[in-house]
Structure formats: structure tokens, C-alpha cells
Amino acid sequence: MKADIHIVGAGPAGATLAYHLSKKGYIVNVYEAAHKPGMKPCGRAIPGVEGIGVNIPSSCIQRPLRGAKLYVDGEEVFDLHGLNGYIIDRTCMFQALITDFGAEVFYRSRYDPNTSTVRVNGSNKITIPPSSILVNAGGHAYYPGEKINAIQYIYETSILDEQDEIEVYFDTELIGYYWVFPSTPGYAEVGVGGYADFNTLRTLLEKFTSKDPRFRDKTPSKIEGARIAVGGIKISKYNGSITIGEAAGFVLPLTGEGIRPSMLSALSLANAIEKGKNPIKALEKSKIAKSIMIQRRILEGVKKLSVPERRELLRNIPGDLHASIALGNISKMGITRALVSKPKIAKMLIKMAFS
Ligand SMILES: Cc1cc2nc3c(=O)[nH]c(=O)nc-3n(C[C@H](O)[C@H](O)[C@H](O)COP(=O)(O)OP(=O)(O)OC[C@H]3O[C@@H](n4cnc5c(N)ncnc54)[C@H](O)[C@@H]3O)c2cc1C
């Protein structure tokens, strides 16, 4: 049980941190409440792997992603090619990351933040020594900021088996988005996330799938949902622990993409621990944290717009700028260049994103 670093949660944040720190020679324990890692509802799409600092084992790749189609109110606005992403098998990948360099993982082991204890394997209760580093990568439940709801239908169908693109649909009536993702061969996932309660989202998803001939006559084999932290970076120190991943808001608020940001937060923390730097400052100053805060400000701006204003904004943003915003690669110069013929929209977007 002796360890230098104790990590709560075997999702992308906890598993990636375990990987980097055990690779650097630290003794790492991971405590996971579930019976295996990566079990939370998720579309499992990683749109890009640049800079994530780990190799995804080929046995954990369910399919490569080479593109993304973006739609606004049902109309295609962009067909992005050249992605280097994947649909992953979360359990396989996180298990591999944790164990690659010898970190130890304890399943059915729930951490109690009030007492700083873990019930290991559901029985033996241990106290995390105050002298060791405790990292809470327990996901959205620990996030203190704003969250939206998301649900998805899993269909047993081979209709998307040849597809290497994800589809993202913005609907100006909802502050949120729908997605259609290829999944494990023989399956497809269709979901919605946004500012609405789960019942409303379910009704919207019914409507959305009933309009799509690929899913109209199909019954989902599984329905799952969870909350998504969209309030931006909020790193908590609680009872001696520090949060990373979704627990600290490492999710891109406009798209709900959280796997890659969580992994990047783990990489920043691992480097800060190794170099003896202030971990909170390192996390807050990371490139991904800045991208998240820009998206957060845009989301705040979008929330204040009326539906017609939202429609005007979404329809007038060129597709490649939509894609840069969605992936978190946005700059004032990029907006100005992309919207040279639409200075009013450019000004509005720059004001939202950067002030
Ligand atoms: C429907 C839906 C679809 C999504 N699709 C995508 C997508 O396609 N691509 C993408 O990038 N993001 C997606 N996301 C977001 C993504 O799933 C999360 O942002 C990401 O998994 C967060 O990683 P994490 O490691 O911080 O937390 P998590 O993945 O939530 O992992 C936290 C782990 O901690 C464990 N845990 C929690 N509390 C305790 C405790 N007290 N003791 C011990 N263990 C504990 C949990 O069991 C869990 O395994 C989606 C989210 C939803 C809801």
C-alpha cells in the first residue's frame, strides 16, 4: 500500500497521471470505485493525439477518425479532413496506461474525501498519509462549477462501420450539440448534450433520431447519460488533495470534449511534480487550460444571445473557424482572417473570446 502518489479515479486523467509518474520512478497507487477503469458514459472520441504524451496501444483503438462533419440546424457547414483521432476502448487504454510502468490499481476501492480514507476492494479501510501526494481525478462529481447534462443512445447497427468521420450538429434552439459517432464495429452512438434536463434531452434525442433515416426505425440497445463540467478551470484543494481532469474542469465547454484535455492536465501535473513547481499554477497556465477558458467565455457570450442572434453567429462562422474553435485552437488573428468579409461577426466573436 506504500506509495509516493495516491490517485483517485482510473479515467483518462488518473490513468495518464499514473503512467507519467510511474515512468518517472514514483510509486503510484490508483483507487477506482468501479470494478474496472473507464466505465463512465462517453462517446470515446479523441479528435487528435498531438501533444498528449502517450501512445495509444493499437489493441485499444476501436477505429481511426480521419474527419468531422459540422452541421448548423441540419445544414452541413464543414467537412473537416485530416484529423488524426481515434475512437478508443477506454477500459483497455486506461488499464494499459496505469500498468505500463508498474503503477498499482485497486478496483472497487472508493475514496472518501471527508475522511481522506479509501475502502480498498470494498473492505479494508486505509487512510491516505498526509505526507504523500493525493490527486483527485474522480471526474465530474467533484467539479464545483457549472455542468450540463448529456445522454446517448447506443445502437446495434453496422451502418457506420465504414465511416471514419464523426458528425457534430449544432441546433440554435438548444445551447448544446448532438453527435453521431461510429463506435465498436457493429455499433453506433447518437447523443445530445446541453442546457436542459435529462427528460428534455431524451425528448430532443428522440426527435433527432426520428428524423435520421439511419436510426429512425431502430431501438437503442442502451441509453446512458452523465453530467459534463463546462464551467472552465476550477482546481480545488480539498483535504490535502489536488484535482485534475474533469474534476478540475478540464473539458472544452463548447463541445464537451474531455478525454484529451484530462490527459493533458495529467501531463502538466506530472511535469510540475517532477520539477517541484507549483501544481496549481502549472495547471492553470497550461495551453489546454487557456483554450478551455476561451471556449468558456464564448459559451458565456452565446448564452446571452437570443435564438436569432445565435443563428446569425453560428451560420456566419466559416466552417474551418468552427473547427478551430471546436478543437480549442483559436486566436484573434485566426478570427480576423477567417471573417475578413464579416467584420461585425469577427468583432462579436473576438469580444466574447478575449475580453
Ligand atoms: C455522454 C457523454 C459523452 C462523452 N463523449 C466524449 C467523447 O466522445 N470524447 C471526449 O473527449 N469526451 C467525452 N465526454 C467527456 C469525457 O467522458 C470526460 O470529460 C472524461 O472521461 C473525464 O475524464 P476524467 O479522468 O477526469 O474523469 P472520468 O472519466 O469520469 O473518470 C473518473 C473515475 O473516477 C472514479 N471515481 C469517482 N469517484 C471516486 C471515488 N470516490 N473513489 C474512487 N474512484 C472514484 C470513477 O468511477 C471514474 O472511473 C463525454 C461525456 C458524456 C457524459
The ligand as an ORCA input file, in Angstrom:
! r2SCAN-3c Opt
* xyz 0 1
  C     -22.461     11.137    -22.801
  C     -21.051     11.664    -22.803
  C     -20.279     11.507    -23.946
  C     -18.959     11.989    -23.951
  N     -18.212     11.791    -25.070
  C     -16.931     12.232    -25.098
  C     -16.116     12.000    -26.248
  O     -16.516     11.369    -27.221
  N     -14.835     12.473    -26.247
  C     -14.326     13.163    -25.169
  O     -13.165     13.593    -25.230
  N     -15.071     13.371    -24.054
  C     -16.351     12.910    -23.986
  N     -17.092     13.085    -22.849
  C     -16.429     13.664    -21.658
  C     -15.479     12.637    -21.035
  O     -16.161     11.421    -20.830
  C     -14.941     13.130    -19.676
  O     -14.658     14.501    -19.721
  C     -13.661     12.384    -19.301
  O     -13.872     10.990    -19.179
  C     -13.149     12.927    -17.938
  O     -12.029     12.191    -17.546
  P     -11.607     12.091    -16.016
  O     -10.500     11.115    -15.949
  O     -11.390     13.437    -15.463
  O     -12.893     11.525    -15.275
  P     -13.722     10.163    -15.507
  O     -13.533      9.615    -16.865
  O     -15.114     10.479    -15.050
  O     -13.044      9.155    -14.507
  C     -13.177      9.314    -13.117
  C     -13.063      7.962    -12.477
  O     -13.039      8.146    -11.059
  C     -13.832      7.152    -10.452
  N     -14.266      7.690     -9.162
  C     -15.142      8.711     -8.950
  N     -15.274      8.932     -7.629
  C     -14.457      8.049     -6.995
  C     -14.148      7.797     -5.634
  N     -14.708      8.497     -4.652
  N     -13.265      6.824     -5.351
  C     -12.672      6.088     -6.342
  N     -12.936      6.276     -7.652
  C     -13.814      7.254     -7.977
  C     -14.961      6.919    -11.423
  O     -15.541      5.626    -11.254
  C     -14.244      7.065    -12.767
  O     -13.773      5.822    -13.253
  C     -18.420     12.635    -22.805
  C     -19.203     12.797    -21.659
  C     -20.509     12.297    -21.658
  C     -21.330     12.465    -20.413
*
